[in-house]
Amino acid sequence: MTRTALFAAGDGDFAEYEAPLHAAFARAGLDVAVVTEAAPDTVDYIIYAPANPLQDFTPFTRCRAVLSLWAGVERIVGNPTLTQPLARMVDPSLTQGMVEYVTGHVLRYHLGLDRPATAWDPVVPPLAQDRRVGFLGLGELGRACAQALAGLGFQVAGWSRSARDVAGIAYHHGAEGLRDVLRSSDILVTLLPDTPATANILNADTLAQLPRGARIVNPGRGTLIEDAALLAALDSGQIAAATLDVFRTEPLPADHPYWVHPRVTVTPHIAAATRPDTASEVIAQNIARVEAGLPLLHEVSRGAGY
């Protein structure tokens, strides 16, 4: 039986995904017609990204799952019309891209590559084993990045809202655990989801708990950082530098202070991108699981918001 999958992720994206999706479905032995328009009551699956205008899921009474192309689901998970199961994207290529981005910027700060060379003044960096890296967020991406840095010899500690068990990582949770990770982070990486509980988790109080001169790398969510507090901490020297890939408003407005601050590196939300070839395999795998009566991979908890 042919299943119908509505691709609701932006017209421009469909040209990139059409062939990879068909190829992935064929490899999985699935008969799926991928369309960009369809009567709602004929749709079995929705392949979705919030950039699409589709916001009312009520008419899709036959839909068995909504399969997000984004790792972040904060722009859809609270939609009251969404009653279908929702899966977030966990794409091996996306994870690898994030590991490379985080590792690269941590090493940049660790090795002092931004230090201007104005004279022959050798400054030898410490070895990785003497540098402390903290992670806020130990989900799929946080775990992969933390373990990559631990593999290079860094002292790595991580914090998450709920209990985790991550091999090779000193794990903390709760309010006291957050303080412990902040106080022991020479470089802090933020990879938490965007939820009411994580909004402004880096504020004047928590930034002050970091060691003076700490560095921050934020490829997670723009809402994790209170912008005015970070700018003040940078100006005072409490925070030595920050690399920011995500922002409250994107594209980052041309007049935003981050663009011109000498201690801020701005990257345009490129830390981790979903690649059509590997993402299509994830979509096909989840549809195959639903067809076989198995639970979705990476199903989103509505209560937790991720």
C-alpha positions, 0 to 999 in steps of 0.5 A: 500500500502506498503511503503519502508523506507531505513535505512541509519544510519550505519549497526551496528545501524540497528540491534538495530532499526529493531524490534522497528521500525516494532513494532512502524509501526504496532502500527501506522497502517502503512505498511512499509518495512524497508530495508538497500538496495534498488533501489533509485526510490523505496524508499518512506522514508529515515531514516538517520544518517550522519554516513552513506556514503549516501550523494547524495540524487538526485536519490531518486526521490520518497522519500517523507521525510528524517527522521534524527535519530540525533537531530543535522542536521548540517552535512546534512542540507547544502547538495545541493542534499537534496531537500526532506523535512528533519525532525530532531529527537526530542525524549522524551528519548533524551530530558530526558537524556539531562535534567538529564545530565545538571541538574546533572552537574549544581548541581555538580558545585552549591554544590561544589562537586569537592572541595577537602576535605583536612580538616574539613572546612565546606563550605555551598553552597548558595541555588538555588534561589541565584545561576544564571544559564544562557542558550545559546539556548532555543530550545527543549533541552534548554527549557526543561533543563532551566525549570527543573532548574527553577523548582529547584529554580535557577534564570534562564535566556536564550538567543537565536538568535530569539524571544522565549517565555519560561514560567518561564525563563527570556528571552533575544535575540540579541547582548545586550541580549547575554551580559546580559545573560553572565554577569549574569551567575554563571553557563552557559549552551550552547545548541545552534545549530551548524551554522555559526552564533553560531561558536565560540560564546564563545571566548576571548571577550564573556568569559571575560563578564562572572562573574569571576569564572563562570562555563561552561557546554557544551553538545551542539556543540563543535564549540560553544567554541573557545578552545584556549580562553577557556583554557586561561580563565581557566588558568587565573581563569576567568573561574573556571571549564568547563564540556565538552561533545562535541568537534570539533574532536571526539573522542577527540584526546589523546593529547588534552589539555582538557584531562589533564587540572585540571579544565576540565571534559571531557565526551564522547558525552553521554549527550543525546542519541537517544534510538531506542524504543522512536525514532522509535515512532517519525519516525512512527508518522512522516511517518503517518503524511506525509501519511495523508497529514499533515506537518512533526513534527520538520521539519528543516528550510534550511535557519536557519540551524535547 
